């Protein structure tokens, strides 16, 4: 269990660091991104370990990465380019 938690935290940190390196203009501060990655991975590992049981280490690590990625995706901001649909005329024609 300790090794699963440590591995999950390291995977979450690696995922967050990669996201912070590749998308610095679309993410908030690096400290928040790194903390969210680690916390998401630990929480994902806890949930997956509770659901699968103690003998599914790879499944637990996969769940940690999935939840960490999901939480990191919530931190993304729009890239600044707004795409607008075609303008509808006031007469409706």
N, C-alpha and C positions, 0 to 999 in steps of 0.2 A: 504494500500500500504506500509506503514512504517513497519507494522508487517510482511508482506510478505518479505520485504527486510531484516529485522532482522532475520527472520527464515531461509531465504536462506543463509545468511552469516554464521549463526551458523551451518547449515547443511554442507556447504562447508568446514568450519573449522573442523568439526568433521570427514568428509571424508578424508581431507588432513592429519589430525593428525593420523587417523587410517592407512593410507597408509605410512606415515613416520615411524610409529611404526613397521609395518609389513615388510616393504621393504627398510630399511635404506641403504643397500648395493647397491641398484639399482636406488636410487633417488639422485638428487643433494642436496644442503644444505636445512636444515629444514625450514629456513626462506623463501626460494623460493617456497618450496612445500606448505607451509601454505598460503602464499600470492596468489599463483596460484589457490588454492582451493577456497578461499573466492572470488577472482575476477571472477573466472569461474562461481561460483554459482550466484553471483550478475548479471552477464551478462546473464546467462541462465534464471534467473527470469525476467529480463527486456524483453528479447525476447519472452518468453512464455506468460508473462502478456500482452504484446502488441498483440500477436496473439489470445489469448483466451478471453481477457477482464477481467474486475474487479471481477467477481463473481466465479472465478475458482481458489481458493487458493491452493487446493491440486494439481491441474495440474501445477500451477506455481511452487510450491515446487518440484514437480517431474522433471520439466524441468530444474530447477536449479541444482538438483543432477546429472542429466544426463550430462549436459554440464560441470559441475565441474569434474565429473569422466572422461569425454573425454579429458579434458585439462590435468588432472593429468596423464593420460595414455601416453600422449605425452612426459612427462618428464622421463619416464622409460628408463633405459639403458639396454643393453643386459646383461645377467647374467654371461658372461665370458666363457661359454662353447660354442665353435663353433662346429656345426654339419656340417660335410662335406659329400657331396654325393660321390658315388663311382667314383673312378678315371677312366677317359677314356684314353685308350692307344693312343699314337700318331698315330698309323696306322689306328685307327678308327674301329678296330675289337674287 
